[in-house]
Amino acid sequence: MDSVSVDGVRIAYEQAGQGQPVVLAGGTGMPPVAWQLCGMRDALVQAGHEVITYAARGVAPSHAPPAPYTMAQLAADLAGLLDTLDVREAHVVGYSLGSFTAELLARTRPDLVGSLVLMAGAGPLTGVLDAVLHTESELIAATGTLPPAFMRLQTLLASLAPSVLCEDEPQVRQWLELLSAQEEAWTSTEGATGQSAAADGWLRDSTRMAALGSITAPALVICFEHDLYFPPRCGRTAAAALPYGQFVRIPGAAHGGLLTHPAQVVEPVLAFLRRL
């Protein structure tokens, strides 16, 4: 991957295709290759877009400065990347933590964002996610890190629909293998603790939901039916608060719907971009 330095932090990125740029911002610990595995990158290239994927700070091969991180830093990293590439008015697609990044970028650097897709990451803080954030914070305070076994369990339970967790043992085992391999996606343990702190600070910001009203770019909110963190009711609230917000619900999927239901996710993204 190529890389740029943003305030001393090396951010790795890749470009593919030609046309109106689309930036793909991944979730917590998500390597850029995941956008290829789910088919999103290639579908966008085939639709006539230049696609930019990148590894957020803490995710290999980008640098992992000492934790904690803030969403302001993560959004500034992306802004610095786009400034270096001389990209303006890009379509920004964010998943989970990347959705937070996209939302903040649209508020702070509207010149960079022509439209945005907020996938599995928009809406008010729920009780389930509140409990997860408290658990992560206490583990980091007690041990200085997030144990890999805890992260695997947390991600497994959130990513798969209840019917899959209860009835589809082969898929559960396959996800456990995938999550074990994902541990190598972090540049260091600073990445995991740093991104956790960024998410905690963002989700507990009491001004966050009201600030959606300042985003003037067209926005698509995508939610998954069984998402424990950002259920559809939260996504509808966010879409209603956005001046030009639209809402799509993906049936049958949980928080990991980007990977478990890729075709159902790619289609509304492409349709949204075609209408712009």
N, C-alpha and C positions, 0 to 999 in steps of 0.2 A: 504494500500500500504506500501511496505518497503521504506526505505529512506537511503540516504547517505549524509554526510556533505562534501561540496566542498567549501573550503575557507570560512567556517562559514555559508554557505547557505545550508539549507536542501532541497534536491531534492528528490521527491518521485517517485517511479518507480514500475513497475510490470514486471514479466517474465512469459512467457507461451511457452510450447512446447520444443522440443529438436532438435538440429542440428545446421547448420551454422547460426550464429546470424543475425537478422535483427533488426535495431533500427528504430522506427517510431517517427519522430519529428513533433509535431503539429504546427498549425498556431497560430495567435494572440489569446490569451485567450482560446485556444482549450483544453478541458479536455481530458485525455487519453482515456476515455470511448468512445469518438467519433470514434476511430479506430475500436472498436468492433461494433458500430452501423452501420458503412459503410461496415463491413464484411472483411476489410483488414487483421486485426489481425488473425481471424480464418482461412482465406484462406491461409495465410502464414504458420500457424501452421500445417494445413492439408498437405501443400506442403513439410513438413519436416524441418521447421526452428524453431529455438528458437527466440521468438519475445519479444523485450524489448520496452515497452512504458513508457513514463515518463511525469511528469508535469514540464514544464519550470518554471524558477523563476517568481514569480508573479501569477502563476496559482495554485489553491488549489489542493492538500494539501501541496504543496511546499511553502517555505518561500517567502516573498515579501520584499526584502530590499528596502530602500528608492530609489526612482527614481532620475535621469534617469539611464537606463541600456544601455549597448553597445552590439553589436553583438559579440565582443570579449569575453565579460563575458558570454553570452549565449552559445557560442561554448565551452568555458572553462568549464562551468557547465556540458555539455554533455561529454566532454573529461574526466573530473573527475569521472563521473558516470561509464564510460566504463573502466577506469583504476581501479577503485575499484572492479568492477565485473570481472577484468582480461580478458576483451574482446579485441580482435585484429582483424583487417580486416573484420569488420562487413559490411553488406549491410545497408546503411543509406538512408532511405526514408523520405524526408522532404516535407511538404505541406506549401505553403505560407511563413510565417515567419520561419517555420521549414526548408524550402528550403534554406533560407539564412544561417541558422545554419549549415546545412549539407555541403553547399558549402564552408563555412569558415573552418569547421572542416577538410575537405579534403585538404585544402591548408596548414593548420597549423599543423595538426596531421595526415599525410598520413598513418602512421602505423595503425591507428584505422579504416581506411575506405578501404574496399575491392572494393566497388562500391557505386554509389549514384544515387538516383532518385530525380530530382528537379521538383516538381509538383506545378504549379501555382505560381512560384516565381523566375523564371530565365529570365534574359534579361535586356536591358537598361530601364532607367526611362522614363515613358510616361508622356504626358501632363496631363492626367486624374489623375494619381497617384501623380504627382507633386502637383496638386491642393488639393488633399486629405491631403497630408502631411503638406502643408501650413495651411490648415484649422485646423488640429489637433494641430499643434504647437501654433497657435494663441489662440485656446480655452484653452490649457494648460497654456499658459502665462497669459491669462485673468482670468481664474477661478481656476487654480491649478489642474484641472482634466478634464476628457472627460465625458460629460453628458451622462448617459445611453440612453436617447432618441436619441441623435445624433448617438451613436454607433449602435443602433438597425437599424436606417434608413440607415446609411452608409452600414452596412453589408447586409441588405435586398436588396438594390438596386444593390449591386455588386454580390451577391451570386446567384441570379436567372436570367435566360435568359429573354430577353425582352418579348417574347411571353407569358411566365408564368406571369410576372408582369402585363401584360395588360389583359390577358384572364383567368387566373386560380386563381380566388379569394380564393377558399378553400386552395390552397397550399400557397398563400401569408399569409393568416391568420395563417396557421399552422407554418410557419416560424417565424412569429411575436411571437407566443407562445414559440417556441424553443429559440429564441433570448432573450426573457425576462427571461427564465430559465437560460440561459448561463451567465447572470450577476452574478449568484452565483458561477460561476467557478473561479472568481478572488479571490485570498487570501485577497486582499485589493485594494483600488483605486491606490496604488503605482504600482501594477502590470500592470494596463492598461496604465498609463502614462509612466511607465518605458519601456514597450515593444514598445510603439509608438515611443519613443525617439531612441530606438535601430534600428527600421526599418528606421527612417528618416536618421540617420547617415550612415547606410549601403547603402541605395539607392542613397545618394548624394555623395558617395565616387567616385571620378573621376578615381581611379585606378582599380575599381572593375571588369569591363568587361575585361580589358587586363589581369587581374590575372587569368581568366579562363584557359588561356593557360598553366598554371603551374600545373593543375590538371591532374594527369596521370591515375587515376582510371577510369574504364568504367563508363559512365554516361548516364542516360536516362532523357531527358527533356520532361515533359508532360504538354501540354497546353490545355485550353478549348476554344472552338470556340468563345464564347461571353464574355470572361474574359476582363473586362474593365481595370484591373490593369496590367495584363501580357498577352496580346493578342498573338495569334500564331506567328505573325511576330517577336515578341521579343524572343519567345522561339526558333525559328529557328536561330536567330542571336546567342543566347547563345550556342545552340548545335553545330553550325559551329565553334565557338571559342574554344570549348572543344576538346582536342586532340583525345579523343575516345567517342565523343558525338553522341547520337542518338535522334531522335525527334518523338513524337507521338502527334497528335491532336485529341481531343475528341469532336465530333460534338454535337451540341445542348446544350452544357453546358456553364455556366458562372463560375465565380470564385468559387462558392460553389459546383462545379462538383463532388468533392469527396463524398459529401452526396447525391446529386441529381442524379448522374449517377454512382453509386458505382460499378456495374458489369463491365461497360466500362472502369473504372479506374483500377480495380483489375487485369483484364486480361493482359494488357500490362506489368504491374509490374511483374507478375508471369512469363510471357514469357521472359522478360529481364533477370530475375534471372536464369531461366533454361538454358539460352544460355551461362552463365558465367562458 
